[in-house]
Amino acid sequence: MLPREMSEQQEFRHELEATLAAREEMGAELEPQLVDRFADRIEQEIDRRAKEQAYRQRPRSGGHSAPTIPLALGSLGIAIPLIGAAGGLAGVAGVIAVCMAIVLVNLLWVLGRR
């Protein structure tokens, strides 16, 4: 167990003992407020730990830091006139070649990000 976790456990233990001592001193009429206060403290600590763990487990981006949306939109923007020109000049074979080239460029770019 890490020293930080140990001190947090000791802190919670101390707080629980203080809550129980206050309950004994104040009687049953204030018990619900003491329990609610302690439960709120536990919920806050759970939320803090969950956020800390989520931050640590957040995936780190490697490779290109640029988003893929501009690449996709650019590919579509370039594909339209290229497909039109290839279809008019080379027919179906030209359209297939342009589509394969665009897919290949996008695929290589995405694989390069990994």
Long-range contacts (C-beta under 8 A, 24 or more apart in sequence): 8-45, 12-42, 12-45, 15-41, 62-113, 62-114, 63-112, 63-113, 63-114, 64-109, 64-112, 64-113, 68-110, 71-106, 71-109, 72-106, 75-102, 75-105, 75-106, 78-102
